Amino acid sequence: MPATADLRPSPPPSPSPPPSPLPDIPPISLPLTVRVQAEVAARMAEGQATCNLSAIDFDDAQIGIPEALRRAAREVIASGPHHYAHPQGLPALREAVAAMLERQQGLTVTAEDIVVGGGARSIIFATFAAVLEPGDAVVFPTPSWNNHAFAGLCGARAIPVEGSAARGFVPEPAALAEHLPHARLLCLNTPLNPAGTLAQPEDAEAIGRLVVQENERRASEGRRALYVIVDQLYWTLNFGDRPHVTPLHRVPEMAPWTVLVDGATKGLAATGWRVGWAVVAPALRMALLARMGLTGASAPTPLQAAVAALLADPEAHQRALDEVTHGVEIRLTRLREGLERLRAAGLPVEVVGGHGAMYLAARFDLVGRRAGERRLESAEDVRALLLHEAGFAALPFEAFGAPGHAGWFRLAVGSVSRSDIDDGIHRLRVVLERVTDRG
């Protein structure tokens, strides 16, 4: 019997199983620094009087890029180069940086040791990414800038080591030492962001010795090395007679495991240029370059060339540095003196730092006190009171991974005038005098 076609409708296909859920992506929020600055900018746009000490930048109307650097940029724009730079940076800039570091810091390095990036941040994060595997430990002092975030992005374990106000929040070697056997990366910074303090030479040397000893022990055991990021981005902004020093300067034997981060952005008030560089340990150099090249983390070629031209003229470079340093120093001095007058008047203010970088740290001991009918319960309450009642914008140490230092704030002077500071101190005094004792 001939076969016949089955014309009945086919049963509907079984539903496909739902796709497996994607792995959770760790939430990354905007840094508190960004959120605070947006709030401050909105207030200033409304014309409300504000002493903006929360800014992490320079204001050209206050402390601008020196004319020598502007002139170099104009010449490069007119004649070039304008092409892509090699991921390691323009040879002329790397040669100029090596010469400058030997001339001004006594470090003997070659152009081959230098890696140029789109600001210091790109080099720091590339180092985190190159060194760390998920679960590795990163040791860093707190308060400090962005180490928590970078560790989280790399799946690493953050091991913060709290500094004390008595030491200017600079880490104590012994406090770091107990964590080094478990660490893959140690992060250091001097002058310190956020406190504007400097490492003591004896502490720098002690930390350098600890790193060398740890790596000698690991080599004998066949273990991976401990690497170190030393961030000296603010070193030219140094006030007073205390010398700038890092562990690498005191203990050059740690060079094989060190990334010494630097750049033009802060000392020359050229933050938006994003021209950073580092002396990179040979074992890490290709790993950094691979990551920076893939992410386009180079500084713009014309700006690299302009910075190279300025560095190649030591006298012009020093004049430019002096110009920016003077502008920062007179503002830090004015701010520190104003706050110290409030303390002398019995108001709950404490001041630390202001000896390097563009920052000082101040504590407003207000948590638990009352401002009118409102009890101040947290650092955020204090920050809001200072901003909205006194027009005094500051960043709490919580933004720098230090929630244990309630009431401490970073104050930055790159975007304020001397009269802004005077007016801000006056408004602050009025508000502090209205705050009642705890109870």
C-alpha positions in Angstrom: 0.0 0.0 0.0 1.5 3.3 -1.0 2.7 5.6 1.8 0.6 8.7 2.4 1.8 12.0 3.7 0.9 12.9 7.2 -0.8 16.3 6.8 -1.6 16.7 10.5 0.1 19.8 12.0 3.2 19.1 13.8 3.1 19.5 17.5 4.7 22.8 18.7 8.3 22.4 19.6 9.2 22.1 23.2 10.1 25.5 24.7 13.8 26.1 24.8 15.2 26.3 28.3 15.8 29.8 29.5 19.3 31.0 28.9 21.6 30.7 31.9 21.9 34.0 33.7 25.1 36.0 33.0 27.5 36.2 35.9 26.8 39.2 38.1 28.8 42.2 37.2 30.1 44.0 40.3 28.4 47.4 40.6 30.8 50.3 40.1 29.4 53.6 41.3 30.7 57.0 40.5 33.4 58.0 43.0 32.3 60.2 45.9 34.7 62.8 44.6 32.8 63.1 41.3 29.4 63.2 43.0 30.5 65.9 45.5 32.0 68.0 42.8 28.8 67.8 40.7 26.8 69.1 43.7 29.3 71.9 44.2 29.3 72.9 40.6 25.5 73.1 40.6 25.6 75.4 43.7 28.2 77.7 42.0 26.2 77.8 38.8 23.3 79.3 40.9 25.7 82.0 42.0 26.0 80.9 45.6 29.2 82.0 47.3 31.4 78.9 47.6 35.0 78.3 48.5 35.5 75.2 46.4 38.2 73.2 48.2 36.7 69.9 46.9 38.1 70.3 43.4 40.9 68.0 42.3 41.9 70.3 39.5 43.4 73.7 38.8 41.4 76.7 37.6 43.1 78.6 34.9 41.9 81.9 36.4 43.8 81.0 39.6 46.8 78.8 38.8 47.2 78.3 35.1 49.5 76.4 32.8 52.8 78.3 32.6 53.3 80.3 29.4 56.5 78.4 28.5 54.4 75.2 28.2 51.6 77.0 26.3 54.2 78.3 23.9 55.7 74.9 23.3 52.2 73.5 22.6 51.4 76.2 20.1 54.6 75.5 18.2 53.9 71.8 18.1 50.3 72.3 16.9 51.7 74.5 14.1 54.4 72.0 12.9 53.6 68.6 14.4 54.0 65.7 15.2 50.3 64.8 15.1 50.4 61.0 14.4 50.0 58.1 16.8 52.8 57.7 19.3 54.3 54.3 20.1 52.6 52.9 23.2 55.7 53.5 25.2 55.7 57.2 24.3 57.6 59.6 22.1 61.4 58.9 22.3 62.0 62.6 22.8 59.8 62.7 25.8 61.3 59.5 27.3 64.8 60.9 26.8 63.8 64.2 28.4 62.2 62.5 31.4 65.2 60.3 32.0 67.5 63.3 31.9 65.2 65.3 34.2 65.0 62.5 36.8 68.8 62.2 36.9 69.2 66.0 37.1 66.6 66.7 39.7 66.4 63.4 41.7 69.7 61.7 41.1 68.1 58.6 39.6 70.1 57.0 36.8 67.6 55.7 34.3 67.4 55.4 30.5 64.7 56.3 28.0 64.0 52.6 27.7 63.0 52.5 31.3 60.3 55.1 30.8 56.7 54.4 29.9 54.4 57.3 29.0 50.7 57.2 29.5 47.5 59.2 29.3 48.0 60.6 32.8 49.4 58.7 35.8 46.1 57.0 36.3 46.4 54.9 33.1 49.8 53.6 34.2 48.7 52.8 37.8 45.7 50.8 36.6 47.7 49.0 33.9 50.1 48.0 36.7 47.2 46.7 38.8 45.9 44.7 35.8 49.4 43.4 34.9 50.4 42.2 38.3 47.2 41.0 39.9 45.2 37.8 39.6 41.8 37.4 41.2 42.2 36.9 44.9 45.7 38.5 45.1 46.2 41.0 47.9 47.0 44.7 47.5 48.4 46.5 50.5 48.0 50.3 50.7 47.8 53.0 53.4 44.6 54.9 54.0 43.5 57.5 53.3 44.7 57.2 49.7 43.4 57.7 46.2 41.5 55.0 44.2 43.4 52.0 45.5 40.2 50.4 46.8 38.5 50.9 43.4 41.4 49.5 41.3 41.7 46.5 43.6 38.0 45.8 43.2 38.1 46.1 39.4 40.9 43.5 39.3 39.1 41.1 41.7 41.9 41.6 44.2 41.7 41.7 48.0 42.2 45.1 49.4 44.3 45.3 52.6 44.1 48.9 53.8 46.5 50.0 56.6 45.2 53.0 58.4 47.4 56.0 59.0 47.2 58.3 62.0 46.9 62.1 62.1 49.9 62.2 64.4 52.0 60.8 61.6 50.3 63.0 58.9 48.6 59.8 57.7 51.9 58.6 56.3 52.2 54.8 56.8 54.3 53.3 59.6 56.7 50.7 58.2 55.9 48.2 60.9 52.2 48.4 60.1 52.9 47.6 56.5 55.4 44.9 57.3 52.9 42.4 58.8 50.9 42.3 55.6 53.8 42.1 53.0 54.2 38.3 53.2 50.7 37.9 51.9 50.7 40.7 49.3 51.3 40.8 45.6 51.2 44.6 45.3 52.1 47.5 47.6 51.0 51.0 46.8 52.7 54.1 48.2 52.2 57.8 47.6 54.3 60.8 48.6 53.5 63.7 48.8 50.3 62.2 50.0 46.9 62.7 48.4 44.8 63.6 50.4 46.8 65.0 53.3 49.6 66.9 51.6 52.2 65.3 53.8 55.6 63.8 53.0 57.3 60.6 53.8 60.1 60.7 56.3 63.5 59.6 54.9 64.0 57.0 57.6 60.5 55.5 56.9 61.1 55.5 53.2 64.3 53.6 53.7 62.7 51.1 56.1 59.9 50.3 53.7 62.4 49.9 50.8 64.5 47.4 53.0 61.3 45.5 53.8 60.5 45.1 50.1 64.0 43.8 49.2 64.0 41.4 52.1 60.6 40.1 51.2 61.6 39.5 47.6 64.8 37.8 48.5 62.9 35.4 50.7 60.3 34.7 48.0 63.1 34.1 45.4 64.6 31.5 47.7 61.2 29.8 48.0 60.3 30.0 44.4 57.3 32.4 45.0 56.0 35.3 43.0 57.5 38.7 43.7 56.0 41.5 45.6 55.7 44.6 43.3 55.5 48.2 44.4 53.8 51.3 42.9 55.5 54.4 44.2 53.3 57.4 43.2 55.3 60.7 43.3 53.1 62.7 41.0 53.1 65.7 43.3 56.8 65.7 44.2 57.6 69.2 42.6 54.9 70.7 44.8 57.1 70.6 47.9 57.0 73.4 50.5 59.5 74.0 53.3 62.9 72.4 53.8 61.9 68.7 54.0 63.3 66.8 51.0 61.2 64.7 48.7 62.2 61.1 49.1 60.7 57.7 48.2 61.7 54.1 49.1 63.3 53.8 45.7 65.5 56.8 46.2 66.8 55.4 49.5 66.9 51.7 48.5 67.7 51.5 44.7 68.0 47.7 45.0 64.1 47.6 44.9 64.1 48.9 41.3 63.5 45.4 39.8 60.0 45.3 41.4 59.1 49.0 41.3 56.9 51.3 39.1 57.8 54.9 40.0 54.8 57.0 38.7 55.2 60.7 37.8 54.0 63.2 35.2 53.6 66.8 34.1 49.9 67.1 35.1 50.2 68.4 38.7 53.5 70.2 38.9 52.7 72.2 35.7 49.0 72.6 36.4 48.3 70.7 33.1 45.8 68.2 34.5 43.7 68.0 31.3 46.7 67.2 29.2 47.0 63.7 30.7 50.7 63.4 30.2 52.0 60.9 32.7 55.1 58.7 32.8 56.7 56.0 35.0 60.0 54.3 35.5 58.9 50.7 35.0 60.7 47.6 36.2 61.9 45.5 33.1 59.9 42.5 34.2 56.7 44.5 34.0 57.3 46.8 31.0 55.9 44.6 28.2 52.9 43.6 30.3 52.1 47.3 30.9 52.6 48.3 27.3 50.3 45.5 26.1 47.5 46.6 28.3 48.0 50.3 27.6 48.2 49.8 23.9 45.0 47.7 23.7 43.1 50.4 25.6 44.5 53.4 23.8 46.0 54.7 27.0 48.6 57.0 25.3 48.9 60.7 25.9 48.1 62.8 22.8 51.3 63.0 20.6 51.3 66.9 20.3 51.1 67.3 24.1 53.9 64.7 24.6 56.0 66.7 22.2 55.3 70.0 24.0 56.2 68.6 27.4 59.4 67.1 25.9 60.4 70.5 24.6 59.9 72.1 28.0 61.8 69.4 29.9 64.7 69.7 27.4 65.2 73.3 28.6 66.0 72.9 32.3 65.9 76.6 33.2 62.5 77.2 31.5 61.2 74.0 33.1 62.3 75.1 36.6 60.8 78.6 36.1 57.5 77.0 35.1 57.5 74.7 38.1 58.3 77.6 40.4 55.4 79.6 39.0 52.9 76.8 39.8 54.5 76.0 43.2 54.3 79.6 44.3 50.6 79.8 43.5 49.8 76.7 45.4 52.0 77.5 48.4 50.5 81.0 49.1 47.0 79.5 49.0 47.9 76.6 51.3 49.6 78.9 53.7 46.6 81.2 53.8 44.1 78.3 54.3 46.2 76.7 57.0 46.6 80.0 58.9 42.9 80.7 58.7 42.0 77.3 60.1 44.6 77.6 62.8 43.0 80.9 63.9 39.7 79.1 64.3 41.3 76.4 66.4 43.0 79.0 68.5 39.6 80.6 69.1 38.4 77.3 70.6 36.5 76.0 67.6 36.5 72.2 66.9 39.1 72.3 64.0 42.4 70.4 63.6 44.8 70.8 60.7 47.5 68.5 59.3 49.7 68.7 56.3 49.9 71.3 53.6 53.7 70.6 53.1 53.4 69.0 49.7 51.0 68.5 46.9 48.0 70.9 46.7 46.2 69.6 49.8 45.9 69.8 53.5 43.8 67.8 55.8 41.4 69.3 58.3 39.2 67.7 61.0 35.9 69.3 61.9 34.9 67.5 65.2 31.2 67.9 64.7 29.7 64.4 64.7 27.4 64.1 67.7 26.9 67.8 68.0 23.8 69.9 67.0 23.4 72.5 64.3 20.2 74.1 65.2 17.6 71.4 65.5 19.6 68.9 63.6 22.0 66.4 65.2 25.1 65.7 63.0 25.3 61.9 62.8 27.9 61.3 60.1 30.7 62.7 58.0 28.2 63.2 55.3 26.1 65.4 57.6 29.2 67.4 58.4 30.1 67.8 54.7 26.6 68.9 53.9 26.6 71.4 56.7 29.9 73.0 55.7 28.7 73.2 52.0 25.2 74.4 52.4 25.6 76.6 55.5 29.1 77.9 55.1 29.7 77.6 51.4 32.8 75.6 52.3 33.2 72.6 49.9 35.5 69.8 51.1 35.9 66.1 50.5 35.5 63.6 53.4 38.2 61.0 53.9 35.5 58.4 53.2 36.2 59.3 49.5 39.8 58.0 50.1 38.9 54.7 51.7 39.2 55.9 55.3 35.8 55.7 56.9 37.5 55.3 60.3 38.6 58.9 60.2 35.3 60.6 60.8 35.4 64.4 60.5 38.6 64.5 58.4 38.4 66.2 55.1 40.8 66.9 52.2 41.0 70.6 51.2 42.5 71.4 47.8 43.5 74.9 46.7 44.0 74.6 43.0 40.7 76.3 42.1 40.4 79.1 44.7 41.7 82.6 45.1 43.0 84.1 48.3 39.8 86.1 48.7 37.8 82.9 48.3 39.7 81.4 51.1 39.3 84.4 53.4 35.6 84.6 52.7 35.2 80.8 53.2 37.0 80.9 56.6 34.7 83.8 57.7 31.6 81.9 56.8 32.9 78.7 58.4 33.6 80.5 61.6 30.0 81.8 61.8 28.6 78.3 61.3 31.0 76.6 63.8 30.2 79.2 66.4 26.5 78.2 66.1 27.2 74.5 66.6 26.4 73.3 70.1 28.2 70.7 72.2 27.2 67.1 72.2 24.2 66.2 74.2 
